[in-house]
Amino acid sequence: MVATRWCLEDAVAVILWPVLGFMSGALPFSVWVGRLALRVDIRRYGDGNPGAANAWKAGGWRLGLAVLALDYFKGAIPVALAHFQYGISGPGLVAVALAPIVGHAFSPFLGFRGGKGITVSFGVWTALLPPAGPLVLGAILTVLFYAKANRAWALVVAMGGLLAYVLIFARQPALLLIWLGNFGILVWRFRHELLSCQRGPK
């Protein structure tokens, strides 16, 4: 009886946390904050992406940092709680970790046209590999940014560096699956830039 109860609780948790993660990631903070603070749609700026970069362009560094923090934590918090507080691991952790990124990239609040997922991905990897995940990604992206690398290809290289870290130091099948899913979503969201010859962020 006890074993059955715990199995049911585990099954509910594995289903519930990806749903919560998706809904957290789907919250379009950049659009909502832009409308509240500036009375504008930040998707009219830059590349039209609902993210921190265009919030920064529309309202300055204060608004940009606020949105950056919100997007970061909407990825980090549900994954950290599910993994460390409730012990979700294995295939369940794969679903939980990818859910905020999918929610952000395909937000139902924006007609399933969301952001590109860089900041949310940082949040997710912070929760999965503190502090190595965001440090590896951030260090490579910083170097490539100052080298004037194409933004999309810089992200591909940074994700390659993260993969190397996972294969050498983490060695967990779940993390490899999460990386593959995360990489696939980012490539899809940046597909036009990857196929172009544009250099540097606009």
N, C-alpha and C positions, 0 to 999 in steps of 0.2 A: 504493500500500500504506500509506504513512504517512498520507495524507489519510483513508483508510478507517478506520485505527486511531483517529485523532483524532475522527472523526465518531462512532464507537462510544463513545469515552470521553465525549464531550459528551452523547450520548444517555443514557448511564448516569448521569452527573452530574445531568442535568435530572430524571430519575426518582428518583434516590437522595435528593437534598436535600429535596424536598417530603415524602418519607416520614420522613426524620429530623426535619424540622421538625414534622410532625404528631405524632410520638411524643414529641418534646420538649414540645410544648404540652399534650399529653394527660396528662402527669405531674401528678397531683392533690396537689401539695405541701401545700396547706392542710389537706386531710383527713389525709394521712400525718403531718404535723408535729403536728396536733392530737391524733391518737391516741397518738403517741409521747410528747409533752410533757405532755399533759393527761389522757390516757385518756378523751377525749370525742370525739364527732363534732361538728365545728364547724358542720355543717349544721343543728344544732338551735338555733342562735343567729340572731338578726336575721331576715333574709329567707330563710334556708335556703340561701343561695348558697355554694358551695365556693370562697371567695376570701379575700383579705387582710382585708377589712373585718370579716368574721365571725370570722376568726382573732384579730383585734384585740379584738373584743368578748368572745371566749371566754377569751383568755389574756393580754390586756394589750398594751401597745405593743411590747414586745420580740418577742413571738411574731408580732404583726401585721407589724412591719417585716421580720422574717425571711422570712415568707411573701411579702410584697410584693417583696422582692429576688429571691426564687426565681422568682416568676411573671414578673417583669420580664426576668430574664436568660434564661428558657426561650424567650422570644420574640426577644430581641435576639441571642443568640449564634448560633443556626443561620442566621439571615438575614445577619448580618454576615460569617460565615465563607463562606457560599455566594456572597455578592455581592462582597466585597472580596478574599477569599483565593483563591476559585476562579473568579471572573469570571462568575458566572451573571447574565444580564441578560435584558431583553425578556420574552416570555411565560414563560420559565423562572423569572424572578424573581417574577412574579405568583404562580405556584404556590407557590414557596418562602415568600414573605412571608405569604400567607394560611394556609398549612398550620399554623403554631403557634396561630393564632387559632381555626381550625376544631377543632384537637385539644383546645384548652382548653374551648371551648364545648360540644363533643360528645365528651367523653373516654370511650373504651372501658373505662377502668378504673372508671368510675362509671356503667356502663350507658348510656353516651352522654348523660348528663345532667351537663354540666359547669358551669363558671362563666360569667360574663357577658363577660369578655374585655377589660376596660378596661386592666388592668395589662399584660397580654400585648401589647395593641395599642400601648401606650407603648413597650414594648421593641422591637417590630417597626419602629415609625417612628423610633426612635433609630438603628437600624441603617441605615435607608433614607435619612434626612435628618438626620445629626448636625450640630449639636445642635438645628436649627430645629424638627424634628417634635415632640419632646416639649415644647419651650419654648412653641410655639404652643398645643398642646392644654392644657398645664398652666396657662398664663396665663389662658386663657379660662375654664377650669373653676374656677380659684381665684376669679376675679371673680364668677362666677355662684353659686358656693357661698356666698360671703359675702353675696350678694344674696338668699339663701334661695330660689333657683330650684329647680324640680322637677329631681331628679337626672337623670332620663332625658332631659328636654328640654334640660338644661344640656349633656349629652353630645352631643346632636344639634347644638346651636349650636357647640360646640367643634369637632366634626368639620366643620362648615361653614367655620369659620375655617381649618382645615387644608386644606380643598379650595381655598379662595381662595389660600393660600400656594402650593399645588402648581400651580394654573393661572397664577399671576403669575410665580413665580420658578423653579419646577422644570421645568415644561413637558415632562414625559416621559409618553408614553402608558401605559407600564407602571405608573407611579405613580398615574395616574388610575384604571386598572383595579383596582389594589390598594385604593385608597380606596373605590371602589364596592363591592368585595367586603367590605371591613372594615365599611363603613357598613351594608351589608345584614345582616351577622351581628349587629352591635350592636343594630340596630333590632328584629331578630327576638328577641334575648335580652331586650330591654327592652320588648317589645310591650305587656305588661300595664300597666307603669308609664306608658307613653306614652298609653295609652287611659284612664288614671285621672286624677284631679285631686289626687293626693297631692303635697304640697310638702315638699321637703327630704329628705335621707337619713334612714332610720330608725335 
